[in-house]
Amino acid sequence: MTDRHRIGILFSTSGPYGLVGRAMRNGAVLAVEEVNAGNLGITLEPDAFDPKGEIAGYAAGAKRFLRAGIRHVVGCYTSSSRKEIIPIFEKIDGILWYPSHYEGFETSENVIYTGASPNQHIVPLVQYLLARGDRTAFCVGSNYIWAWENNRILRETLALSGGRVAAERYFAVGETEFGQVIEAIVAARPDFVFNTLIGVSAYRFFQELRRACRGRGLDQARELPVASCSLAEPELEAIGPDAVDGHISSSVYFSSIDTPRNRAFTDAYAVRFPDGPTPSADTEAAYIAVHLLARALARAGVGEIAAVRRAASEVAFESPQGTVRLDETTLHAALTPRIGLSTLGARFTILAEAPAPVAPDPYLVRSAPRIVPVLRRPSLRVVPS
């Protein structure tokens, strides 16, 4: 006899960032199936809703779940959608398990955050770029809180080291015309472009920037590198072979992590979802959210919100990126920052990584994490005598 728990799955699998939403849904579905086939003594019964990338759709989905008695919902990709529905969860008393990197400066007793905080993605990225000698940025982003806040953090962190932001430009989500801003970027010749565009906007920007640079005889990846905190494997595939390589991404997970645990995850994912999208940090964060939720439900023994919230900070999960635990004060996850460089194969070569999971610091009140170069693995290993 197992305890049954209904959960909500709230991802936009269609709309301007539907590719990312499908990758996140897949991660949640795979985790549900693993939990139900495992020995936790519980069964998860998922109910899915597609908001189609529309803010009103997220509110409708959240209300539908909560009014139906579903108190735990794994979902949202954008910060605007999260901000929209947090008051609904606080009013009706449910928990949103939010599996996406985000800009920080937020906590709620009704949200558990399994994606990266700013000290786990934007701060390591700035450290890496400064170490390369890159001090001037041109910021291009989608016009909502994710881009605004990450650009602010970038601007302030650069300024502390004598760097600067040359310009900031914002576009509506789904915008695909970037000719004018690309002309401005080429004219300004910053050390790097900081990209906070999402979905189809990001894909088109990368394509147009590479095309414009080629037309001027510029090596875009070397002379005008683009750095992001949201660029992932499915998006590399969407960008296409003509513009896919040489981009810098800061993330806590890449599908190229070379460990037995991650290989087992990517193999299981490929069998379950042979048509993709390729697993990414967003996929893994949704996968982690469901597994932590299941462990918290099992430990609490009930689905009651306060009990599950307490239990959530008492459990751990051996995820594809490494061991993940929640901070009991902020309900954010300890995660491992990494820096990757995109390849022609639409994957990432890992250039640097933190030596251990880094505690979440959503308000940036503690010291920043240190990342170290990834050493090439030796062809032979030392065998103890």
C-alpha positions in Angstrom: 0.0 0.0 0.0 1.5 3.3 -1.0 0.4 6.9 -0.3 -0.9 8.7 -3.3 -0.2 12.4 -3.9 -1.5 14.6 -6.7 0.9 17.2 -8.0 0.7 19.9 -10.6 3.1 20.3 -13.6 2.9 23.9 -14.9 5.2 24.5 -17.9 4.7 26.3 -21.2 5.3 23.5 -23.7 4.1 25.8 -26.5 4.6 29.6 -27.1 7.8 31.6 -27.5 9.9 29.5 -25.1 8.1 26.2 -25.6 11.3 24.4 -26.3 12.6 25.1 -22.8 9.2 24.3 -21.3 9.1 20.9 -23.0 12.6 20.1 -21.7 11.4 21.0 -18.2 8.2 19.0 -18.4 10.3 16.0 -19.6 12.5 16.3 -16.5 9.5 16.3 -14.2 7.9 13.4 -16.0 11.0 11.3 -15.8 11.3 12.0 -12.1 7.7 11.1 -11.5 8.1 7.8 -13.2 11.3 7.0 -11.2 9.6 7.9 -7.9 6.6 5.7 -8.8 8.9 2.8 -9.7 11.1 3.3 -6.6 10.8 2.4 -2.9 9.8 5.7 -1.2 6.4 4.2 -0.5 4.5 7.0 -2.3 2.9 7.4 -5.7 2.8 10.7 -7.5 -0.2 11.5 -9.7 0.7 14.4 -12.0 -1.8 16.8 -13.6 -0.3 19.0 -16.3 -1.3 22.4 -17.6 0.3 24.4 -20.5 0.1 28.2 -20.0 1.4 28.7 -23.5 3.9 31.4 -22.4 1.1 33.7 -21.4 1.0 35.4 -17.9 -2.8 34.9 -17.6 -2.3 31.2 -18.4 0.0 30.7 -15.4 -2.6 32.3 -13.1 -5.3 30.2 -14.6 -3.3 27.0 -14.1 -2.2 27.8 -10.6 -5.8 28.5 -9.5 -7.1 25.4 -11.2 -4.6 23.2 -9.3 -5.1 24.8 -5.9 -8.9 24.9 -6.1 -8.8 21.2 -7.0 -6.9 20.5 -3.8 -3.5 20.1 -5.4 -1.1 21.8 -3.0 2.3 21.1 -4.7 3.0 22.4 -8.1 6.3 22.1 -10.1 6.5 24.8 -12.6 7.3 28.1 -14.2 10.4 29.2 -16.3 10.2 32.9 -16.3 10.4 35.2 -13.3 7.4 37.2 -14.6 5.3 34.0 -14.4 6.6 33.1 -11.0 5.9 36.6 -9.7 2.4 36.5 -11.1 1.4 33.3 -9.2 3.2 33.5 -5.9 0.4 35.6 -4.4 -2.1 32.9 -5.4 0.0 30.2 -3.6 0.4 32.4 -0.6 -3.4 33.1 -0.4 -4.6 29.5 -1.0 -1.6 28.0 0.8 0.3 25.8 -1.6 3.9 25.3 -2.6 5.4 26.3 -5.9 8.5 24.2 -6.6 10.3 26.6 -8.9 12.9 24.8 -11.1 14.7 27.6 -12.9 17.8 29.8 -12.5 16.6 33.3 -11.5 17.7 36.7 -10.5 17.4 36.3 -6.7 16.3 38.9 -4.1 13.2 36.9 -3.2 12.1 34.4 -0.6 8.6 33.0 0.2 7.4 30.3 2.5 5.3 29.1 -0.4 8.1 28.7 -2.9 10.9 26.1 -3.0 13.7 27.1 -5.4 15.7 24.3 -7.1 17.2 26.4 -9.8 20.4 28.6 -9.5 20.5 31.7 -7.4 22.6 34.7 -8.6 25.6 33.7 -6.6 25.5 30.4 -8.4 25.3 31.7 -12.0 25.8 35.5 -12.6 28.5 36.1 -10.0 30.7 33.1 -11.2 30.2 34.3 -14.8 31.5 37.8 -14.0 34.4 36.4 -12.1 35.3 34.2 -15.0 35.1 37.1 -17.5 37.1 39.4 -15.3 39.8 36.8 -15.0 40.0 36.8 -18.8 40.5 40.5 -18.8 36.9 41.3 -20.1 35.7 44.5 -18.5 33.2 46.1 -20.9 29.8 44.6 -21.5 26.9 45.3 -23.9 23.7 43.9 -22.4 20.9 42.6 -24.6 17.8 41.1 -22.9 14.1 40.3 -22.9 12.1 43.1 -21.3 11.2 41.7 -17.9 12.6 41.2 -14.4 15.1 38.4 -15.2 17.1 40.7 -17.6 16.7 43.8 -15.5 18.0 42.3 -12.3 20.8 40.2 -13.9 22.0 43.3 -15.8 22.0 45.3 -12.5 24.0 42.6 -10.8 26.5 42.4 -13.7 26.8 46.2 -13.8 27.5 46.5 -10.1 29.9 43.6 -10.0 31.8 44.9 -13.0 32.0 48.4 -11.5 33.7 47.0 -8.3 36.5 45.8 -10.5 36.8 48.9 -12.7 34.6 47.5 -15.5 31.5 49.0 -17.1 28.4 48.4 -19.1 28.6 50.2 -22.4 24.8 49.9 -23.1 21.6 48.0 -22.3 18.9 47.2 -24.8 15.6 45.4 -24.0 13.1 43.6 -26.3 9.7 42.1 -25.9 9.6 38.4 -25.3 9.3 36.8 -28.8 10.9 39.7 -30.7 13.1 38.6 -33.6 14.4 41.7 -35.2 17.8 42.7 -34.0 19.5 44.5 -36.9 19.8 47.9 -35.2 21.2 46.6 -31.9 23.6 44.4 -33.6 24.9 47.4 -35.6 25.4 49.2 -32.2 27.2 46.2 -30.8 29.6 46.0 -33.7 30.3 49.7 -33.5 30.9 49.7 -29.7 33.1 46.6 -29.8 32.6 45.6 -26.2 34.8 42.9 -24.5 31.6 40.7 -24.4 27.9 40.7 -25.0 25.8 39.7 -22.0 22.7 37.9 -23.3 19.5 37.7 -21.2 17.1 37.1 -24.2 14.9 34.0 -23.9 13.3 31.6 -26.3 13.0 32.4 -30.0 14.4 35.9 -29.4 17.7 34.5 -28.2 18.0 32.0 -31.1 17.5 34.7 -33.7 19.9 37.1 -32.0 22.7 34.5 -32.0 22.1 33.8 -35.7 22.0 37.4 -36.7 25.0 38.5 -34.7 27.1 35.7 -36.2 25.9 36.5 -39.7 26.7 40.2 -39.3 30.1 39.5 -38.0 30.9 37.2 -40.8 29.8 39.9 -43.3 32.5 42.2 -41.7 35.2 39.6 -41.5 35.0 39.4 -37.7 35.4 36.2 -35.7 32.4 36.7 -33.5 33.2 34.0 -31.0 36.7 35.5 -30.4 36.1 39.2 -31.0 32.5 39.7 -29.8 31.9 36.7 -27.4 28.4 36.3 -26.0 28.0 35.2 -22.4 24.7 34.0 -20.9 23.3 32.5 -17.7 20.4 30.8 -19.5 21.9 29.3 -22.7 21.3 25.6 -22.7 21.6 22.6 -25.0 18.2 22.6 -26.5 18.7 26.2 -27.4 22.0 25.5 -29.1 20.2 23.0 -31.3 17.6 25.7 -32.1 20.3 28.2 -33.0 21.6 25.8 -35.6 25.1 24.8 -36.9 26.0 28.2 -38.5 26.1 30.0 -35.2 26.1 27.4 -32.4 29.8 27.4 -31.3 31.9 29.6 -29.1 29.3 30.9 -26.7 30.0 31.1 -22.9 27.3 29.9 -20.5 27.2 29.9 -16.7 25.1 27.1 -15.3 25.0 24.5 -12.5 24.4 21.7 -15.0 25.6 20.7 -18.5 24.6 17.4 -20.1 28.4 16.8 -20.7 29.2 16.3 -17.0 31.3 13.2 -17.0 30.1 11.2 -14.0 28.4 7.8 -13.7 25.3 9.5 -12.2 24.9 12.0 -15.0 25.5 9.3 -17.7 22.8 7.2 -16.1 20.4 10.2 -16.2 21.1 11.2 -19.8 20.8 7.5 -20.9 17.4 7.1 -19.1 16.3 10.5 -20.6 17.2 9.5 -24.1 15.3 6.2 -23.8 12.2 7.9 -22.4 12.3 11.0 -24.7 14.1 9.9 -27.9 12.8 13.0 -29.8 14.2 15.4 -27.2 14.7 18.2 -26.4 18.2 17.4 -25.1 18.4 17.5 -21.3 19.6 20.9 -19.9 19.9 22.7 -16.6 16.2 23.5 -16.7 15.4 19.8 -17.3 17.6 18.8 -14.4 16.1 21.5 -12.0 12.6 20.2 -12.7 13.9 16.6 -12.2 15.4 17.6 -8.9 12.3 19.4 -7.8 10.1 16.3 -8.2 12.6 14.1 -6.5 13.0 16.4 -3.5 9.2 16.9 -3.3 8.8 13.1 -3.3 11.3 12.7 -0.5 9.8 15.4 1.5 6.3 13.9 1.2 7.7 10.5 2.2 9.5 12.0 5.2 6.6 14.1 6.3 4.2 11.2 6.0 1.4 13.7 5.0 0.9 16.2 2.2 0.2 19.1 4.7 2.2 22.2 3.6 4.0 23.0 6.8 5.1 19.4 7.4 6.4 19.0 3.8 8.2 22.4 4.0 10.0 21.3 7.2 10.8 17.9 5.7 12.2 19.4 2.4 15.2 20.9 4.2 15.9 17.6 5.9 16.3 15.4 2.7 19.0 15.3 0.0 19.1 14.0 -3.5 22.0 12.6 -5.5 21.2 14.5 -8.7 23.0 14.4 -12.1 25.0 17.5 -11.1 25.9 16.1 -7.6 24.3 16.1 -4.2 21.6 18.7 -3.7 20.1 19.9 -0.5 17.8 22.8 0.4 18.8 25.6 2.8 16.2 25.6 5.6 16.1 29.4 5.9 15.7 30.4 2.3 14.3 27.2 0.8 16.9 27.5 -2.1 19.1 24.7 -3.2 22.9 24.3 -2.8 24.2 23.8 -6.3 27.5 23.5 -8.2 28.4 26.5 -10.5 30.1 25.7 -13.8 31.2 27.6 -16.9 30.8 26.0 -20.3 31.7 26.8 -23.9 29.4 25.8 -26.7 30.6 23.4 -29.4 29.7 22.7 -33.0 28.0 19.5 -31.7 25.5 21.7 -29.7 27.0 20.7 -26.4 29.2 22.4 -23.8 32.8 21.9 -23.0 33.1 22.6 -19.2 35.9 25.2 -18.7 35.5 25.8 -14.9 33.6 24.5 -12.0 33.2 25.0 -8.2 34.9 22.2 -6.2 31.7 21.5 -4.2 28.1 22.6 -4.0 27.7 26.3 -3.1 25.2 27.4 -0.5 22.5 29.6 -2.0 22.8 33.3 -1.4 19.7 34.9 -3.0 20.3 38.3 -1.6 24.1 38.3 -2.2 25.0 39.0 1.4 27.8 36.4 1.7 31.1 36.0 -0.2 30.9 34.8 -3.8 31.9 31.2 -4.8 35.2 30.4 -6.3 35.5 28.4 -9.5 38.5 26.5 -10.6 39.7 25.4 -14.1 38.7 21.9 -15.1 41.9 19.8 -15.6 42.2 17.4 -18.5 41.7 13.9 -17.2 44.8 11.8 -17.2 44.8 8.8 -19.6 46.1 6.5 -16.8 45.0 6.4 -13.2 47.3 5.6 -10.3 46.6 2.3 -8.7 47.3 1.9 -5.0 50.1 -0.5 -4.3 
